[in-house]
Amino acid sequence: MNNSVTTESIAPLASEKTPEKAKTSNVITEENSDAYTTVGQAFSENAKMSMRNVNVFYDEKQAIYDVNLDIGTNEVVAMIGPSGCGKSTFLRCLNRMNDTIDTCKVTGKFLLEDQDINDRKMDVVPLRARVGMVFQKPNPFPKSIYDNVAYGARIHGLADRKSDLDDIVETSLQKAGLWNEVKDRLQQPGTSLSGGQQQRLCIARTIAVSPEVILMDEPCSALDPIATARIEELIDELSQNYTIAIVTHSMQQAARVSHRTAYFHLGKLIEVNETEKVFTNPDHGLTEAYITGRFG
């Protein structure tokens, strides 16, 4: 599946100048700023989320510069780049998690289909049900496995009867690939599970409120290789029904799970292309330098 199309066929970014691969620097200056204009396929014909002219500041320090990106319906977009490049900051903008940081200011337009998520009338509670987040470290609540998954459905009023709640819990655990492992111990603490199981429990908790988009911020960084492989399989399965944006430090993981890959560098979105192209024939010299290990 491929929801991406060339930027030229939808709408141009700020500049149409394509930088030469061989003439790039790792330092952004006024003289070389054109070399940091996004190249590739940043837009989608079937966008679930559309971000335009996004800038993020922490007090006086700018963390994100003029980012334009679409995430297609039922698409997995991986965001990669060196530590501190802004990819997690950008991800947190997509369900207004940065609202919780007093020093953070976000500008630009964020559309979930046709709705502006920063509209004053937009309540962040239902927004975060529609755009769920799975964090770097598994964070099950200090409750039973059952109550972890049922929590969101309860507070959002998605089940009127115990039988309806039971169905939501079972379906969510099945979608997260965890039901067969926990169906006989639903009343045990969620914290009693292994790390990989806890992360799948958190994914089940996210799924339980029927989100449209799932954000994942390095969901496998604290897991062993076997648990990581299971989460990656799960991401592929979930993409049949959900739109997914994932931040990862593992280029191998990005190559395995995503349809398109977005490369960030010093707060700028450098390149977005089909994942295979990014890792075999990138358009930008900085992307090539990063994936070949010359820096990062």
Secondary structure, DSSP 4 states (H G I P E B T S, - for coil): ---B--GGGT---S--PPPPTTS--SS--TTTGGGGS-EE---BTTEEEEEEEEEEEETTEEEEEEEEEEEETT-EEEEE-STTSSHHHHHHHTTTGGGG-TTEEEEEEEEETTEETTSTT--HHHHHHHEEEE-SS----SSBHHHHHHHHHHHTT--SSHHHHHHHHHHHHHHTT-HHHHTT-TTSBGGGS-HHHHHHHHHHHHHTT--SEEEEESTTTTS-HHHHHHHHHHHHHHTTTSEEEEE-S-HHHHHHH-SEEEEEETTEEEEEEEHHHHHHS-SSHHHHHHHTTS--
